């Protein structure tokens, strides 16, 4: 009889809010000796029941497929994965705890107004959503009213920024000692220090990798009809991956994706609307964490 391979599960999870730096942290940790991160970010395994079968994103639903992500992590001390839906999901904390009761949880949070705006800008650049004609204020109020009335599917601009209950669930389930909470705003200012704290939290003794930060402010106007056709071409996209970064490639991106410009500011009416929506939740989160929050809007 052959030897049955040992199942390898992750022992820590990045469950930070969407648009709060989880990809940056995922990439950094993947370069640290002693830590294993899978090739796929956002497998959504423990929140797969929340995501429709028709969703276009990659969702790992089968146990065997999920475990295959970690099959090469035999010698790693810390094994992790990152799925932003785990923070918003009501059931994910309990499912993770049932499977890996001693898991470590890393939560990244961002000013909920800035987080919603970053999500909106991502949607503006997404050729499939078709909502770029709405201003930010129109987008959030339309989405908020849709949610309040239970009409249609929400984009979750507001809901994904209501952190209090989301964070409390993880603290209640895993205990404060097994949950570390970091803030996007502070993380960007000194990611090395935050990485050191993260490695200490994971009990990993390794050198801090050398990296260069990506541009956090790049924003592309929606592509033209020609650009949409090019973006949808898998063959052209695969070719572009092998084209080195250069002024010529930048010009091609501008032609295909649209012009790269500074992010437009949030309007005062949109900011005030969201501040009124989020204020109570932010106050509750501040009390829960027993610390000031580094958010300029509150």
C-alpha positions in Angstrom: 0.0 0.0 0.0 1.2 3.5 -0.8 1.8 6.2 1.8 -1.1 8.6 2.2 0.1 12.1 1.7 -0.3 14.4 4.7 -2.9 17.2 4.3 -1.3 20.6 4.6 -3.5 23.5 5.6 -2.6 27.1 6.0 -2.0 28.3 9.5 -2.5 32.0 8.9 -5.0 34.1 6.9 -4.9 37.6 5.5 -8.5 38.7 5.7 -8.1 42.4 5.3 -10.6 44.7 3.7 -10.8 45.0 0.0 -8.5 47.8 -1.4 -6.6 48.0 1.9 -3.2 46.6 0.9 -3.8 42.9 1.1 -2.1 42.2 -2.2 1.0 44.2 -1.2 1.3 42.2 2.0 0.6 38.9 0.2 3.4 39.7 -2.2 5.8 40.7 0.5 5.2 37.6 2.6 5.6 35.4 -0.4 9.3 36.6 -0.6 10.1 35.9 3.1 12.1 32.7 3.8 10.1 30.3 5.9 6.7 31.5 4.7 4.7 29.8 2.0 2.1 31.7 0.0 0.2 30.0 -2.9 0.3 31.2 -6.5 -3.3 32.1 -6.3 -4.4 35.1 -4.1 -8.1 35.1 -3.2 -9.1 31.4 -3.4 -12.2 32.3 -1.3 -12.5 28.7 -0.2 -14.0 29.4 3.3 -16.4 32.0 1.8 -17.2 30.1 -1.4 -20.8 29.6 -0.3 -21.3 33.4 -0.4 -20.2 33.7 -4.0 -22.5 32.6 -6.8 -21.5 29.8 -9.2 -21.8 32.3 -12.0 -19.2 34.7 -10.6 -16.4 35.4 -13.1 -13.7 35.4 -10.4 -11.7 32.4 -9.4 -13.3 30.6 -6.5 -11.9 27.3 -5.1 -14.8 25.3 -3.9 -13.5 21.7 -3.7 -11.4 20.6 -0.6 -8.9 18.7 -2.7 -8.4 21.7 -5.1 -7.9 24.0 -2.1 -5.3 21.7 -0.4 -3.4 21.4 -3.7 -2.5 25.1 -3.3 -0.3 24.1 -0.3 1.1 20.8 -1.4 4.6 22.2 -1.8 4.6 23.9 1.6 6.1 20.9 3.4 9.1 22.7 5.0 7.4 26.1 5.6 7.0 27.3 9.2 4.1 29.7 8.2 1.6 28.9 5.5 -0.9 31.5 4.5 -3.5 32.7 2.1 -5.3 35.9 1.5 -9.0 36.4 0.6 -10.6 39.7 1.3 -14.1 38.2 1.3 -13.2 36.4 4.6 -13.5 39.7 6.5 -17.0 40.5 5.1 -18.3 36.9 5.3 -20.4 36.1 8.3 -19.6 32.4 8.1 -15.9 32.4 7.2 -14.5 32.9 10.7 -16.4 30.0 12.0 -15.5 27.7 9.1 -11.8 28.6 9.4 -11.8 28.0 13.1 -13.6 24.7 12.8 -10.9 23.5 10.4 -7.8 25.3 11.8 -8.7 26.4 15.4 -5.2 27.8 16.1 -4.9 29.9 12.9 -3.4 33.4 13.1 -5.5 36.1 11.5 -4.1 39.3 9.9 -6.6 42.1 9.3 -5.8 45.2 7.2 -8.2 48.1 7.5 -8.5 51.4 5.6 -10.4 54.6 6.1 -13.9 53.3 4.9 -14.5 56.4 2.8 -11.2 56.1 1.0 -11.7 52.3 0.7 -15.1 52.8 -1.0 -13.6 55.4 -3.3 -10.7 53.1 -4.3 -13.2 50.4 -5.0 -15.2 52.8 -7.1 -12.1 53.8 -9.2 -11.4 50.1 -9.7 -14.9 49.7 -11.0 -14.5 52.7 -13.3 -11.5 51.1 -14.9 -13.3 47.7 -15.2 -14.6 47.3 -18.7 -17.2 44.8 -17.6 -19.1 46.8 -15.0 -20.4 49.5 -17.2 -21.0 52.0 -14.4 -18.2 54.5 -15.1 -20.8 57.1 -16.3 -21.9 57.6 -12.6 -20.1 60.0 -10.4 -18.9 58.6 -7.1 -21.7 60.3 -5.2 -24.3 58.8 -7.7 -22.7 55.4 -7.4 -22.6 55.2 -3.6 -26.1 56.6 -3.1 -27.6 54.4 -5.8 -25.9 51.4 -4.3 -26.9 52.3 -0.7 -30.5 52.8 -1.7 -30.5 49.5 -3.6 -29.2 47.8 -0.4 -31.7 49.5 1.9 -34.6 48.5 -0.3 -33.3 45.0 -1.0 -33.5 45.6 -4.8 -30.8 44.0 -7.0 -27.2 43.1 -6.2 -25.2 45.6 -4.2 -21.7 46.6 -5.1 -21.1 46.8 -1.3 -19.4 50.2 -1.3 -20.8 50.8 2.2 -21.1 47.3 3.6 -17.5 46.3 3.1 -16.4 49.4 5.1 -18.6 48.6 8.2 -15.7 47.0 10.0 -16.9 46.8 13.6 -18.9 43.6 13.4 -16.5 42.1 10.9 -13.5 42.6 13.2 -15.4 41.6 16.3 -16.3 38.2 14.8 -12.7 37.3 14.4 -11.7 38.5 17.8 -14.6 36.6 19.4 -13.8 33.4 17.5 -10.0 33.4 17.6 -9.2 35.6 20.6 -7.3 38.9 20.6 -3.9 37.2 20.9 -4.4 35.4 17.5 -5.6 38.5 15.6 -3.3 41.3 14.5 -4.9 44.5 13.1 -3.0 46.9 10.9 -4.0 50.0 9.1 -3.4 50.7 5.4 -2.4 54.3 6.1 0.2 53.4 8.6 1.4 50.3 6.7 2.2 52.5 3.6 4.3 54.9 5.7 6.5 52.2 7.2 5.8 48.8 5.7 9.2 47.4 7.0 8.2 48.0 10.6 4.8 46.5 10.1 6.3 43.5 8.3 8.6 42.9 11.3 5.5 42.9 13.6 3.8 40.5 11.3 6.8 38.1 11.3 6.9 38.3 15.1 3.2 37.6 15.2 3.7 34.5 12.9 6.8 33.5 14.9 9.0 33.6 11.8 12.6 34.7 12.1 13.7 35.9 8.7 15.3 38.9 6.9 13.0 41.6 5.5 13.0 41.3 1.7 14.1 44.3 -0.4 11.4 45.6 -2.7 10.2 48.8 -4.3 6.8 50.1 -3.7 4.4 50.2 -6.6 2.7 53.5 -7.6 -0.3 53.8 -5.4 -1.8 56.8 -7.3 -2.0 55.6 -10.9 -5.5 55.9 -12.3 -6.6 55.2 -15.9 -9.6 56.7 -17.5 -12.0 54.1 -19.0 -10.7 52.6 -22.3 -12.1 53.4 -25.7 -14.0 50.8 -27.7 -10.7 50.0 -29.4 -9.0 49.6 -26.1 -11.8 47.3 -24.8 -11.3 45.1 -27.8 -7.6 44.9 -27.2 -8.0 44.3 -23.4 -10.3 41.4 -24.1 -7.8 39.7 -26.4 -6.1 37.0 -24.4 -3.4 36.5 -27.0 -2.4 40.2 -27.0 -2.5 40.3 -23.2 -0.1 37.3 -23.0 2.3 39.0 -25.4 2.2 42.3 -23.4 3.4 40.4 -20.3 6.7 39.8 -22.0 7.2 43.5 -23.1 9.6 45.2 -20.6 8.5 48.3 -18.8 9.5 51.4 -20.9 8.1 54.7 -22.2 6.8 52.8 -25.2 4.9 50.3 -23.1 3.5 53.2 -21.1 2.2 54.8 -24.2 0.7 51.5 -25.3 -1.1 51.2 -21.9 -2.4 54.7 -22.3 -3.7 53.9 -25.8 -5.3 50.7 -24.7 -6.4 51.3 -21.2 -7.0 55.0 -21.4 -4.9 58.0 -20.2 -3.1 57.7 -16.9 -4.0 60.6 -14.7 -4.0 61.6 -11.0 -7.0 60.3 -9.1 -9.8 62.9 -9.0 -10.7 64.1 -5.5 -13.7 62.8 -3.6 -16.5 65.4 -3.8 -17.6 67.1 -0.5 -21.2 65.7 -0.8 -20.0 62.2 -1.3 -17.6 62.5 1.6 -20.2 63.9 3.9 -22.8 61.3 2.9 -20.3 58.4 3.7 -19.1 60.1 6.9 -22.7 60.1 8.2 -23.1 56.5 7.3 -19.9 55.2 8.8 -19.5 57.5 11.9 -21.2 55.2 14.4 -19.4 52.1 13.2 -16.1 53.9 13.3 -16.8 54.9 16.9 -17.7 51.3 17.9 -14.5 50.0 16.2 -12.4 52.6 18.1 -13.9 51.4 21.4 -13.4 47.7 20.4 -9.7 48.2 19.5 -9.1 50.7 22.3 -6.9 52.9 20.2 -7.2 56.0 17.9 -7.7 55.3 14.3 -5.5 57.0 11.6 -8.3 58.1 9.4 -8.5 61.7 8.4 -12.2 61.6 7.7 -13.2 60.8 11.3 
